[in-house]
């Protein structure tokens, strides 16, 4: 069996298992490529068709065993490989933290947030930092700023510390244990936040892959807005006069607008649509 044939076999097995995706891939073919290439120690951008020579039987068995583990455990592939990628940047990940997939990463990379920043933008907070990926991407994108990554979970902060060190950003990123903004008074010029926002009905229907993640990072209460209500109430006192909050709410726009009907927000388009991430100025929060 060569690499192309192995990938086809792995894809067939994943397809037949009716798994759920969304932790770095969206379909069985991409998931199979990730698992197979990782198990073989090959880069994820390897040309599958470049080498038609047969693989060693032990390598094939190792790859298919990992695919079977994905099927049997229903855990995200990132937990099985110990690595996730966001905007082309690798991050360590394990079961202590949610798998990084925030659409805010797109906005950092493509410069969509930049028009709301200035040369006075110095202090950035990544609230609910999880494994620290957004904090790392922010530090990479804006070399003149300092970043604080905050999370309620000591386990998540331990994973974030591994990623800060992995990318050599210890001098520019600090990590803080904080319940919301309680230990992060600021003032912050920019707050990035991908909070727990999944409403109770959606939480009850989550597939096994999502239930494998820490519930603390997902569950947002009955309408998904529990954490966000506290955040928007506390944020004005923690933002600088020209500060802005970039907030991810996933598929909860209806619940968000019902909870905050008079709030003036800017919706920032991402690959998943125009209603996943929003920006709020301090001025709008205090209006």
VOTIDO-261990 format. One record per residue (C-alpha): y, z, x; residue number from 1; residue in one letter. Coordinates in steps of 0.5 Angstrom, whole numbers. Layout:
// residues N
+-------+-------+-------+-----+------+
!     Y !     Z !     X ! seq ! type !
+-------+-------+-------+-----+------+
!     Y !     Z !     X ! NUM !    A !
...
+-------+-------+-------+-----+------+
//
This chain:
// residues 287
+-------+-------+-------+-----+------+
!     Y !     Z !     X ! seq ! type !
+-------+-------+-------+-----+------+
!     0 !     0 !     0 !   1 !    X !
!     7 !    -2 !     3 !   2 !    X !
!    13 !     1 !     1 !   3 !    X !
!    15 !    -3 !    -4 !   4 !    X !
!     8 !    -2 !    -8 !   5 !    X !
!     9 !     5 !    -7 !   6 !    X !
!    16 !     5 !   -10 !   7 !    X !
!    13 !     1 !   -16 !   8 !    X !
!     7 !     6 !   -17 !   9 !    X !
!    12 !    12 !   -16 !  10 !    X !
!    16 !     9 !   -22 !  11 !    X !
!    10 !     8 !   -26 !  12 !    X !
!     8 !    15 !   -26 !  13 !    X !
!    15 !    18 !   -27 !  14 !    X !
!    16 !    13 !   -33 !  15 !    X !
!    10 !    15 !   -36 !  16 !    X !
!    12 !    22 !   -36 !  17 !    X !
!    18 !    21 !   -40 !  18 !    X !
!    22 !    26 !   -35 !  19 !    X !
!    30 !    27 !   -36 !  20 !    X !
!    35 !    25 !   -31 !  21 !    X !
!    42 !    26 !   -29 !  22 !    X !
!    42 !    30 !   -23 !  23 !    X !
!    43 !    25 !   -18 !  24 !    X !
!    40 !    19 !   -22 !  25 !    X !
!    39 !    16 !   -29 !  26 !    X !
!    33 !    13 !   -29 !  27 !    X !
!    26 !    13 !   -26 !  28 !    X !
!    26 !     7 !   -21 !  29 !    X !
!    32 !    11 !   -17 !  30 !    X !
!    29 !    18 !   -18 !  31 !    X !
!    22 !    15 !   -15 !  32 !    X !
!    26 !    12 !    -9 !  33 !    X !
!    29 !    18 !    -8 !  34 !    X !
!    23 !    22 !    -8 !  35 !    X !
!    19 !    17 !    -4 !  36 !    X !
!    24 !    15 !     2 !  37 !    X !
!    25 !    23 !     3 !  38 !    X !
!    18 !    24 !     3 !  39 !    X !
!    17 !    19 !     9 !  40 !    X !
!    23 !    21 !    12 !  41 !    X !
!    27 !    15 !    11 !  42 !    X !
!    35 !    14 !     9 !  43 !    X !
!    36 !    13 !     2 !  44 !    X !
!    39 !     6 !     3 !  45 !    X !
!    33 !     4 !     6 !  46 !    X !
!    32 !    -4 !     5 !  47 !    X !
!    25 !    -3 !     1 !  48 !    X !
!    23 !   -10 !     2 !  49 !    X !
!    25 !   -10 !     9 !  50 !    X !
!    18 !    -8 !    12 !  51 !    X !
!    12 !   -11 !     8 !  52 !    X !
!     7 !    -7 !    13 !  53 !    X !
!     2 !    -2 !    10 !  54 !    X !
!     4 !     5 !    10 !  55 !    X !
!    -1 !    10 !    13 !  56 !    X !
!    -5 !    13 !     8 !  57 !    X !
!    -3 !    20 !     9 !  58 !    X !
!     4 !    18 !     8 !  59 !    X !
!     3 !    15 !     1 !  60 !    X !
!    -1 !    21 !    -1 !  61 !    X !
!     5 !    26 !     1 !  62 !    X !
!    10 !    21 !    -3 !  63 !    X !
!     5 !    21 !    -9 !  64 !    X !
!     4 !    29 !    -9 !  65 !    X !
!    12 !    30 !    -9 !  66 !    X !
!    12 !    25 !   -15 !  67 !    X !
!     7 !    29 !   -18 !  68 !    X !
!    10 !    35 !   -17 !  69 !    X !
!    16 !    33 !   -20 !  70 !    X !
!    12 !    31 !   -26 !  71 !    X !
!     8 !    38 !   -26 !  72 !    X !
!    14 !    42 !   -25 !  73 !    X !
!    20 !    38 !   -29 !  74 !    X !
!    25 !    41 !   -24 !  75 !    X !
!    30 !    36 !   -21 !  76 !    X !
!    29 !    32 !   -15 !  77 !    X !
!    34 !    36 !   -11 !  78 !    X !
!    31 !    42 !   -12 !  79 !    X !
!    24 !    39 !    -9 !  80 !    X !
!    28 !    36 !    -3 !  81 !    X !
!    33 !    41 !    -2 !  82 !    X !
!    39 !    36 !    -2 !  83 !    X !
!    44 !    33 !    -6 !  84 !    X !
!    49 !    28 !    -5 !  85 !    X !
!    56 !    27 !    -8 !  86 !    X !
!    60 !    21 !    -7 !  87 !    X !
!    56 !    20 !    -1 !  88 !    X !
!    56 !    27 !     2 !  89 !    X !
!    50 !    31 !     3 !  90 !    X !
!    49 !    38 !     1 !  91 !    X !
!    44 !    43 !     1 !  92 !    X !
!    42 !    45 !    -6 !  93 !    X !
!    36 !    50 !    -8 !  94 !    X !
!    35 !    54 !   -15 !  95 !    X !
!    40 !    59 !   -13 !  96 !    X !
!    46 !    54 !   -15 !  97 !    X !
!    47 !    48 !   -20 !  98 !    X !
!    45 !    41 !   -18 !  99 !    X !
!    52 !    38 !   -16 ! 100 !    X !
!    54 !    33 !   -20 ! 101 !    X !
!    61 !    34 !   -23 ! 102 !    X !
!    66 !    28 !   -25 ! 103 !    X !
!    71 !    31 !   -21 ! 104 !    X !
!    68 !    29 !   -15 ! 105 !    X !
!    70 !    22 !   -17 ! 106 !    X !
!    77 !    24 !   -18 ! 107 !    X !
!    78 !    27 !   -11 ! 108 !    X !
!    75 !    21 !    -8 ! 109 !    X !
!    79 !    15 !   -12 ! 110 !    X !
!    86 !    19 !   -11 ! 111 !    X !
!    86 !    20 !   -19 ! 112 !    X !
!    89 !    27 !   -18 ! 113 !    X !
!    94 !    25 !   -12 ! 114 !    X !
!   100 !    23 !   -17 ! 115 !    X !
!   100 !    30 !   -19 ! 116 !    X !
!   100 !    33 !   -12 ! 117 !    X !
!   106 !    33 !    -7 ! 118 !    X !
!   107 !    35 !     0 ! 119 !    X !
!   108 !    42 !    -3 ! 120 !    X !
!   101 !    42 !    -5 ! 121 !    X !
!    98 !    47 !     0 ! 122 !    X !
!    93 !    52 !    -4 ! 123 !    X !
!    87 !    49 !    -8 ! 124 !    X !
!    82 !    53 !   -12 ! 125 !    X !
!    75 !    51 !   -13 ! 126 !    X !
!    73 !    55 !   -19 ! 127 !    X !
!    66 !    56 !   -21 ! 128 !    X !
!    64 !    53 !   -14 ! 129 !    X !
!    57 !    53 !   -15 ! 130 !    X !
!    54 !    50 !    -8 ! 131 !    X !
!    61 !    49 !    -6 ! 132 !    X !
!    61 !    41 !    -6 ! 133 !    X !
!    68 !    40 !    -9 ! 134 !    X !
!    71 !    45 !    -5 ! 135 !    X !
!    68 !    41 !     1 ! 136 !    X !
!    70 !    34 !    -2 ! 137 !    X !
!    77 !    37 !    -3 ! 138 !    X !
!    78 !    39 !     4 ! 139 !    X !
!    75 !    33 !     7 ! 140 !    X !
!    80 !    29 !     2 ! 141 !    X !
!    86 !    33 !     3 ! 142 !    X !
!    86 !    35 !    11 ! 143 !    X !
!    93 !    39 !    10 ! 144 !    X !
!    91 !    44 !     5 ! 145 !    X !
!    86 !    50 !     5 ! 146 !    X !
!    81 !    51 !     0 ! 147 !    X !
!    78 !    57 !    -4 ! 148 !    X !
!    71 !    57 !    -7 ! 149 !    X !
!    70 !    62 !   -12 ! 150 !    X !
!    64 !    64 !   -16 ! 151 !    X !
!    61 !    70 !   -20 ! 152 !    X !
!    54 !    69 !   -17 ! 153 !    X !
!    53 !    72 !   -11 ! 154 !    X !
!    47 !    67 !   -10 ! 155 !    X !
!    51 !    61 !   -11 ! 156 !    X !
!    56 !    63 !    -6 ! 157 !    X !
!    50 !    64 !    -1 ! 158 !    X !
!    49 !    56 !    -2 ! 159 !    X !
!    56 !    55 !    -2 ! 160 !    X !
!    57 !    58 !     5 ! 161 !    X !
!    51 !    54 !     8 ! 162 !    X !
!    55 !    47 !     6 ! 163 !    X !
!    61 !    50 !     8 ! 164 !    X !
!    58 !    51 !    15 ! 165 !    X !
!    54 !    45 !    15 ! 166 !    X !
!    60 !    41 !    14 ! 167 !    X !
!    64 !    45 !    20 ! 168 !    X !
!    70 !    47 !    15 ! 169 !    X !
!    69 !    55 !    16 ! 170 !    X !
!    77 !    55 !    18 ! 171 !    X !
!    79 !    51 !    12 ! 172 !    X !
!    75 !    54 !     6 ! 173 !    X !
!    74 !    61 !     4 ! 174 !    X !
!    69 !    64 !    -1 ! 175 !    X !
!    70 !    69 !    -6 ! 176 !    X !
!    66 !    73 !   -11 ! 177 !    X !
!    70 !    73 !   -17 ! 178 !    X !
!    69 !    73 !   -25 ! 179 !    X !
!    74 !    68 !   -27 ! 180 !    X !
!    81 !    68 !   -24 ! 181 !    X !
!    80 !    76 !   -23 ! 182 !    X !
!    80 !    76 !   -16 ! 183 !    X !
!    84 !    69 !   -15 ! 184 !    X !
!    91 !    71 !   -16 ! 185 !    X !
!    94 !    65 !   -12 ! 186 !    X !
!    99 !    62 !   -13 ! 187 !    X !
!    95 !    56 !   -13 ! 188 !    X !
!    98 !    49 !   -13 ! 189 !    X !
!    91 !    46 !   -16 ! 190 !    X !
!    85 !    49 !   -19 ! 191 !    X !
!    79 !    45 !   -20 ! 192 !    X !
!    74 !    48 !   -25 ! 193 !    X !
!    67 !    45 !   -27 ! 194 !    X !
!    66 !    51 !   -31 ! 195 !    X !
!    60 !    53 !   -36 ! 196 !    X !
!    62 !    49 !   -42 ! 197 !    X !
!    55 !    47 !   -46 ! 198 !    X !
!    55 !    50 !   -53 ! 199 !    X !
!    50 !    54 !   -56 ! 200 !    X !
!    46 !    49 !   -60 ! 201 !    X !
!    46 !    44 !   -54 ! 202 !    X !
!    43 !    49 !   -50 ! 203 !    X !
!    38 !    51 !   -54 ! 204 !    X !
!    36 !    43 !   -54 ! 205 !    X !
!    36 !    42 !   -46 ! 206 !    X !
!    30 !    39 !   -43 ! 207 !    X !
!    26 !    43 !   -38 ! 208 !    X !
!    30 !    40 !   -32 ! 209 !    X !
!    37 !    43 !   -34 ! 210 !    X !
!    33 !    49 !   -36 ! 211 !    X !
!    31 !    50 !   -29 ! 212 !    X !
!    38 !    51 !   -27 ! 213 !    X !
!    42 !    58 !   -27 ! 214 !    X !
!    44 !    59 !   -34 ! 215 !    X !
!    50 !    62 !   -32 ! 216 !    X !
!    53 !    56 !   -29 ! 217 !    X !
!    52 !    52 !   -36 ! 218 !    X !
!    52 !    56 !   -42 ! 219 !    X !
!    59 !    57 !   -45 ! 220 !    X !
!    58 !    61 !   -52 ! 221 !    X !
!    58 !    58 !   -59 ! 222 !    X !
!    62 !    53 !   -58 ! 223 !    X !
!    62 !    52 !   -50 ! 224 !    X !
!    69 !    55 !   -50 ! 225 !    X !
!    68 !    62 !   -48 ! 226 !    X !
!    70 !    61 !   -40 ! 227 !    X !
!    75 !    56 !   -42 ! 228 !    X !
!    79 !    61 !   -47 ! 229 !    X !
!    80 !    66 !   -41 ! 230 !    X !
!    81 !    61 !   -36 ! 231 !    X !
!    87 !    58 !   -40 ! 232 !    X !
!    90 !    64 !   -42 ! 233 !    X !
!    90 !    67 !   -34 ! 234 !    X !
!    92 !    60 !   -31 ! 235 !    X !
!    99 !    60 !   -32 ! 236 !    X !
!   100 !    67 !   -28 ! 237 !    X !
!    96 !    64 !   -22 ! 238 !    X !
!    99 !    57 !   -21 ! 239 !    X !
!   105 !    55 !   -17 ! 240 !    X !
!   111 !    52 !   -21 ! 241 !    X !
!   108 !    45 !   -20 ! 242 !    X !
!   101 !    47 !   -20 ! 243 !    X !
!    96 !    43 !   -24 ! 244 !    X !
!    89 !    45 !   -27 ! 245 !    X !
!    83 !    40 !   -27 ! 246 !    X !
!    78 !    42 !   -32 ! 247 !    X !
!    71 !    38 !   -33 ! 248 !    X !
!    69 !    39 !   -40 ! 249 !    X !
!    63 !    34 !   -41 ! 250 !    X !
!    61 !    32 !   -48 ! 251 !    X !
!    65 !    38 !   -51 ! 252 !    X !
!    72 !    34 !   -53 ! 253 !    X !
!    71 !    36 !   -60 ! 254 !    X !
!    70 !    43 !   -59 ! 255 !    X !
!    76 !    43 !   -54 ! 256 !    X !
!    81 !    40 !   -58 ! 257 !    X !
!    79 !    45 !   -64 ! 258 !    X !
!    80 !    51 !   -60 ! 259 !    X !
!    86 !    48 !   -57 ! 260 !    X !
!    90 !    43 !   -62 ! 261 !    X !
!    97 !    44 !   -59 ! 262 !    X !
!    95 !    44 !   -52 ! 263 !    X !
!    98 !    38 !   -48 ! 264 !    X !
!    93 !    35 !   -43 ! 265 !    X !
!    92 !    29 !   -39 ! 266 !    X !
!    85 !    25 !   -40 ! 267 !    X !
!    83 !    23 !   -33 ! 268 !    X !
!    78 !    17 !   -34 ! 269 !    X !
!    71 !    17 !   -30 ! 270 !    X !
!    65 !    13 !   -30 ! 271 !    X !
!    62 !    17 !   -36 ! 272 !    X !
!    68 !    16 !   -40 ! 273 !    X !
!    75 !    18 !   -42 ! 274 !    X !
!    74 !    25 !   -45 ! 275 !    X !
!    70 !    28 !   -39 ! 276 !    X !
!    75 !    31 !   -35 ! 277 !    X !
!    82 !    33 !   -37 ! 278 !    X !
!    89 !    35 !   -33 ! 279 !    X !
!    93 !    41 !   -35 ! 280 !    X !
!   100 !    42 !   -32 ! 281 !    X !
!   103 !    49 !   -31 ! 282 !    X !
!   108 !    47 !   -36 ! 283 !    X !
!   104 !    45 !   -41 ! 284 !    X !
!   100 !    52 !   -41 ! 285 !    X !
!   106 !    56 !   -42 ! 286 !    X !
!   109 !    52 !   -47 ! 287 !    X !
+-------+-------+-------+-----+------+
//
